[in-house]
Amino acid sequence: METILIILVGVVAVAVIVGLAMAPLLNKKGDAAIARVKETLGADNIKVIEPKAVGFGTDPEDAGGLRGMGCLAASDTDIMFVTWAPQKEFRIKRAAVTGVGTAAEDPSAVQKTMIIIHYRDNDGRDVTAQFRLGRDLVDWLDELGYDWGPGGRPDTTSDTQDADAD
C-alpha cells in the first residue's frame, strides 16, 4: 500500500511540475493569437475581445469554423477567431450575420455560456458558429445585436454595486 501511495504522490508531483512548465508556453500562444487579431482587424477598430474563448466549430462543419481555445474579437466589419495552437484563423463578415443567440436562458445571470452566431456564408448557406465566452457576455450580445425581448437589456450595474457593497 505504501508503494502505491509513493508512486501516486510522484505522479502528481510530475504532473504539477509539467503544468507549471507549460503555463508560460500557453500564455505565449495566447498572446500571439491576440496580437494576430489586433494586427488583422486593427487594434483601434476592435469593439469587443475575448482572449480566452473556446470555438465549437460551425454547422455545417465544412463552413470552416474552428474548434479549441482562441481569441475572439469583433470590429465594425468582421468577427475573427484565432486559435492558440496551432494558430488558425476564422472570419465572419458582420454584414453576413443574420442573428445572434445564446445557450443561457438569462444571459445576464451567467458568467460563462455559449454565444451562437447565425450568418450566411459566401455560398448563401445558413451557418451557425458557436463560441464559449468567459466574460463580458452582455457586451458581446449588445455588440452583435442580440434581441433582449420586451424587457430590454438587463441592468447589469446593480449586480456590480450589490457585489461591491458586500
Secondary structure, DSSP 8 states (H G I E B T S, - for coil): -HHHHHHHHHHHHHHHHHHHHHHHHHHHHHHHHHHHHHHHH-GGG-SEEEEEEEEEEEESGGG---EEEEEEEE-SSEEEEEESSS--EEEEEGGGEEEEEES-SSGGG-SSEEEEEEEE-TTS-EEEEEEEESS-HHHHHHHTT----TT-S---HHHHHHHHH-
